[in-house]
Amino acid sequence: LEFIDSSDKPRPLVIRTNTLKARRKDLASALMKRGVNLDPLASWSKVGLKISESPVPIGATPEYLSGMYMLQSAASMCPVLALSPQPQERVLDMSAAPGGKTSYLAQLMRNTGVIIANDLKPERQKATVANIHRLGVRNVVACTYDGRKLGDTFRNGFDRVLLDAPCSGLGVISRDSSVKVQRTMADIGRCSHLQKELLLAAIDAVNNKSKSGGVLVYSTCSVSIAENEEVVNYALAKRDIKIIDSGLDFGKPGFTRYQHRRFHPSLGLTRRFYPHVHNMDGFYVAKILKLSDERPKKKEDANSNQEPPTIVTKEKSKKSDPKEEAQMLPKPDETETEKKNDVLPLKRKEMGRSIPPKVKRKKTKTN
């Protein structure tokens, strides 16, 4: 009930300072001169600012238009912090639009290296390109591939991959109240299936031999177990990976068991965020380390490669004796009448009493 009540309430407005163009201290003083009441977001963020009151539209100030900050929720910053990209790396953002996480990646990489910002729909990428230009990002290449095919297109091509997968949006009801009415279990099932395909493709795109990376982060803006723990648990069975600590010192641990379902114990290292607990959008973050390109084989496939065991019975292992075989064969002079005579005494003994033999009586003629 607390989750439902908190989901109906609006979340605090949060902005992220673009350190490529300004410092958080200078941005805060510039906005305060315009009458904006703000505070630092939290101890875990060095660039976030929480807006409590503003007489001017935050998305139309000169500071915003010049690219000094980006409107971004607090929860959506967590996957980027968990990924922790380094300068000069090759990074893939599989679902980049509208560019908030992509620009944060470029900010942490200090505009070096290469970021492939992918999204399926070209219409959504227009916002990504606009934000990239406004924020002064120069190391991003935008593309519109099907994310499920990126594992084959860019196999082992990146040091780090960020997958903020498409989801049902059950964690952002405060921004879209229609989710409560329109979403069905069938929608969640379709999202879960798509997320499993995207996660396997993301794992294939990561280079496990990278000296600085070999890491990917899977995140959703949903609190559904079918879209979070079940998806990661599925990937653990399909690829040679392991869950590692996300580096986030806040948030609730992921589920390792729920009702009749049991998940891998390492899923306790993943992180969940709730509106009624953290005053943030509902979010899920899992950090994964790729160990190798090997794929675990099914038990049936492993057993099929082995030769079937040879079964040797006692009768076959013994050598046949010609004398015994001769005794088992029927005698050539034995007739059917002799066989019946042999069987008849056995039947008398089994019945426990003697049966007198039948005597033929002569018929007497009557006068």
C-alpha positions in Angstrom: 0.0 0.0 0.0 2.9 2.4 0.7 4.3 1.7 -2.7 1.0 2.5 -4.4 0.5 5.7 -2.4 4.0 6.9 -3.1 3.7 6.1 -6.8 0.8 8.5 -7.0 2.8 11.3 -5.6 5.2 13.3 -7.9 9.0 12.8 -7.4 11.3 15.7 -6.7 12.6 17.5 -9.8 16.3 16.6 -10.3 18.9 18.1 -12.6 22.4 16.8 -13.4 25.3 19.2 -13.8 27.2 18.9 -17.0 30.8 19.0 -15.8 32.0 19.4 -19.5 30.7 23.0 -19.3 30.2 23.9 -15.7 30.8 23.0 -12.0 27.9 22.2 -9.7 28.8 25.1 -7.4 28.7 27.7 -10.3 25.5 26.2 -11.7 23.8 26.3 -8.3 24.7 30.0 -7.7 23.5 31.0 -11.2 20.1 29.3 -10.6 19.7 30.7 -7.1 20.1 34.2 -8.6 17.0 33.4 -10.7 15.0 32.6 -7.5 15.4 28.8 -7.7 15.4 26.9 -4.4 17.7 23.9 -4.7 19.8 21.5 -2.6 22.4 18.9 -3.3 20.8 15.6 -4.4 22.5 13.2 -2.0 25.8 12.1 -0.7 26.3 9.5 -3.4 26.0 12.1 -6.3 28.5 14.8 -7.0 26.6 16.4 -9.8 22.9 16.1 -8.9 20.8 19.0 -7.7 17.2 18.7 -6.3 14.9 21.5 -7.2 12.2 22.3 -4.6 10.8 25.5 -6.1 11.3 27.6 -9.2 9.6 30.7 -10.5 11.0 30.0 -14.0 10.7 26.9 -16.2 13.7 24.7 -15.5 13.7 23.4 -19.0 13.9 26.9 -20.6 16.6 28.8 -18.6 19.7 30.2 -20.4 21.8 27.8 -18.4 19.7 24.9 -19.7 19.9 26.1 -23.3 23.6 26.6 -23.1 24.1 23.0 -22.0 25.1 23.5 -18.3 22.7 20.9 -17.0 20.4 18.1 -18.0 17.0 17.1 -16.6 17.4 13.6 -15.3 15.8 11.6 -12.5 17.9 10.5 -9.6 17.2 6.8 -10.2 18.4 6.9 -13.9 21.9 8.1 -12.7 22.4 4.9 -10.8 23.1 2.6 -13.8 25.7 5.0 -15.1 27.4 5.1 -11.7 27.4 1.4 -11.5 28.9 1.0 -15.0 31.7 3.5 -14.1 33.1 4.0 -17.6 36.7 5.1 -17.9 38.4 7.5 -20.3 39.5 6.1 -23.7 37.1 3.1 -23.5 34.6 1.8 -26.1 31.1 1.9 -24.6 27.8 0.8 -26.0 24.5 2.3 -24.8 21.9 -0.1 -26.3 18.8 1.9 -25.5 20.1 5.5 -25.5 17.1 7.8 -26.2 16.6 10.6 -25.2 20.3 10.8 -24.3 20.4 11.4 -20.5 22.5 8.4 -19.7 24.6 8.7 -22.9 25.6 12.2 -22.0 26.4 11.2 -18.4 28.7 8.4 -19.8 30.5 11.0 -22.0 30.8 13.3 -19.0 32.5 10.5 -16.9 34.7 9.6 -19.8 35.7 13.3 -20.2 34.7 13.4 -23.8 37.3 10.7 -24.8 36.9 7.2 -26.2 33.9 6.2 -28.2 30.2 5.8 -27.2 27.8 4.0 -29.5 24.3 5.4 -28.7 21.8 3.0 -30.2 18.0 3.1 -30.2 15.5 1.2 -32.4 13.3 4.1 -33.3 14.8 7.0 -35.4 12.2 9.4 -34.1 13.5 9.0 -30.5 17.1 9.5 -31.7 16.3 13.0 -32.7 16.1 14.0 -29.1 19.4 12.1 -28.4 21.2 14.0 -31.1 19.8 17.4 -30.0 20.9 16.8 -26.4 24.3 15.6 -27.4 24.9 18.8 -29.4 23.5 21.1 -26.6 25.7 19.5 -23.9 28.9 19.7 -26.0 29.5 15.9 -26.3 31.9 15.0 -29.0 32.6 11.2 -28.6 29.1 9.8 -29.4 28.0 8.0 -32.6 24.2 7.6 -32.8 22.7 4.6 -34.7 19.3 2.8 -35.0 20.0 -0.9 -35.0 17.8 -3.6 -33.6 19.4 -4.2 -30.2 18.8 -8.0 -30.4 21.3 -8.1 -33.4 24.0 -6.0 -31.8 25.6 -9.1 -30.3 26.4 -10.4 -33.8 27.1 -7.0 -35.3 29.6 -5.9 -32.6 30.7 -9.2 -31.1 33.3 -8.6 -28.4 33.5 -5.0 -29.6 33.1 -3.0 -26.3 34.8 -2.6 -23.0 31.5 -1.8 -21.3 27.8 -2.0 -22.2 24.8 -0.3 -20.7 21.4 -1.8 -21.2 18.5 0.2 -19.8 16.0 -2.2 -21.2 12.5 -1.3 -22.4 10.1 -2.3 -19.7 6.5 -2.0 -18.4 7.3 1.2 -16.5 5.8 0.0 -13.2 8.4 2.0 -11.3 7.5 5.4 -12.9 3.8 5.5 -12.3 4.1 9.0 -10.9 5.1 10.2 -14.3 2.6 8.1 -16.3 -0.5 7.2 -14.4 -1.9 5.3 -17.3 0.4 2.4 -16.5 -1.9 1.4 -13.7 -4.8 0.9 -16.0 -3.2 -0.2 -19.3 -0.5 -2.7 -18.3 -1.5 -6.4 -18.2 0.4 -9.6 -17.3 0.7 -10.3 -21.0 2.5 -7.0 -21.4 4.9 -7.9 -18.7 5.5 -11.3 -20.3 6.3 -9.8 -23.6 8.7 -7.3 -22.0 10.4 -10.1 -20.2 11.0 -12.0 -23.4 12.4 -9.0 -25.2 14.6 -8.2 -22.2 16.1 -11.7 -22.2 17.0 -11.4 -25.9 18.6 -7.9 -25.4 20.6 -9.0 -22.4 22.1 -12.0 -24.2 23.0 -9.7 -27.1 24.6 -7.2 -24.7 26.7 -10.0 -23.1 27.9 -11.1 -26.6 28.9 -7.5 -27.4 31.1 -7.2 -24.3 34.8 -8.1 -24.7 35.7 -10.3 -21.7 39.5 -9.8 -22.6 39.3 -6.1 -22.0 42.0 -4.9 -19.6 39.8 -2.2 -18.0 36.2 -3.5 -18.6 34.4 -6.6 -19.6 31.4 -5.3 -17.6 27.8 -4.6 -18.4 24.9 -3.1 -16.5 21.3 -4.2 -16.8 18.7 -1.9 -15.5 14.9 -1.3 -15.8 12.4 1.3 -14.5 10.2 -1.6 -13.2 9.8 -3.3 -9.9 8.4 -6.6 -11.5 10.4 -9.7 -10.7 9.6 -11.1 -14.1 11.5 -8.2 -15.7 14.4 -8.1 -13.3 15.6 -11.1 -11.3 14.1 -13.7 -13.7 15.9 -12.0 -16.7 19.3 -12.0 -15.0 18.8 -15.5 -13.7 18.0 -16.6 -17.2 21.3 -15.0 -18.5 23.3 -16.8 -15.8 22.1 -20.1 -17.2 22.8 -19.1 -20.9 26.2 -17.4 -20.7 29.4 -17.6 -18.7 29.0 -14.6 -16.5 28.7 -13.7 -12.8 27.0 -10.9 -10.8 29.4 -8.5 -9.1 28.9 -5.7 -6.6 27.3 -2.7 -8.3 29.3 -0.2 -6.1 26.0 1.5 -5.0 26.0 1.7 -1.2 22.2 2.3 -1.0 19.1 0.5 -2.3 17.6 -2.8 -1.3 19.2 -6.1 -2.4 17.6 -8.1 -5.2 15.5 -11.1 -4.5 17.0 -14.5 -4.3 13.7 -16.2 -3.6 10.1 -15.1 -4.1 7.1 -17.3 -3.4 7.9 -20.7 -5.0 10.7 -19.3 -7.2 14.4 -19.7 -6.3 17.1 -17.6 -7.9 20.9 -17.7 -7.9 22.3 -16.4 -4.5 24.5 -13.8 -6.3 21.3 -11.9 -7.3 21.5 -10.5 -3.7 24.3 -8.2 -5.1 21.8 -6.4 -7.4 20.0 -3.3 -6.2 16.4 -2.3 -6.1 15.0 1.2 -5.5 11.5 2.0 -4.4 9.5 5.3 -4.3 8.2 4.8 -0.7 11.7 3.9 0.6 14.2 6.1 -1.3 11.9 8.8 -2.7 13.0 7.9 -6.2 11.5 6.2 -9.2 11.2 2.4 -8.9 14.4 1.0 -10.5 16.5 -2.1 -10.7 20.3 -2.3 -11.4 22.4 -5.4 -11.9 26.2 -5.3 -12.7 27.5 -8.3 -14.6 31.1 -9.4 -15.4 31.6 -11.5 -18.5 34.0 -14.4 -17.8 34.4 -16.0 -21.3 32.6 -16.6 -24.6 31.8 -20.1 -23.7 28.1 -21.0 -23.4 27.0 -23.6 -20.8 25.7 -26.7 -22.5 22.5 -28.4 -21.7 22.6 -31.7 -19.8 21.1 -33.5 -22.7 23.8 -32.2 -25.1 26.5 -33.1 -22.7 25.2 -36.7 -22.3 24.7 -37.1 -26.0 28.5 -36.8 -26.7 29.3 -39.6 -24.3 29.2 -43.2 -25.5 26.4 -45.3 -24.0 27.6 -47.6 -21.3 28.0 -51.3 -22.2 25.7 -53.6 -20.2 27.1 -57.1 -19.7 24.8 -59.6 -18.2 26.0 -62.7 -16.4 24.5 -65.0 -19.1 26.4 -63.3 -21.9 29.6 -63.1 -20.0 29.7 -66.9 -19.5 31.2 -69.1 -22.2 28.7 -71.5 -23.6 29.5 -75.2 -22.9 28.5 -77.6 -25.7 27.6 -80.4 -23.2 25.0 -78.1 -21.5 23.5 -77.1 -24.8 23.1 -80.7 -25.7 21.3 -81.5 -22.5 18.9 -78.6 -23.0 17.9 -79.8 -26.5 15.0 -82.4 -26.6 15.9 -86.0 -27.4 15.1 -87.0 -30.9 13.2 -90.2 -29.9 11.0 -88.4 -27.5 7.3 -88.5 -28.6 4.3 -86.4 -27.7 2.7 -89.3 -25.7 5.8 -89.6 -23.5 5.7 -85.8 -22.8 2.1 -86.1 -21.6 3.0 -89.1 -19.3 5.8 -87.0 -17.8 3.6 -84.1 -17.1 0.7 -86.0 -15.5 2.6 -87.2 -12.4 3.7 -83.6 -11.8 0.1 -82.4 -11.8 -0.9 -85.2 -9.3 1.9 -84.2 -6.9 1.0 -80.5 -7.1 -2.6 -81.2 -6.1 -1.4 -83.2 -3.1 -3.5 -86.3 -3.7 -3.4 -89.3 -6.0 -5.7 -89.4 -8.9 -6.6 -92.9 -9.9 -6.1 -93.6 -13.6 -9.1 -93.8 -15.8 -10.3 -97.4 -16.4 -12.3 -98.3 -19.4 -15.4 -100.2 -18.5 -16.8 -102.8 -20.9 -20.4 -102.2 -21.9 -22.7 -105.1 -21.0 -25.5 -106.0 -23.3 -28.9 -106.2 -21.8 -31.5 -108.6 -22.9 
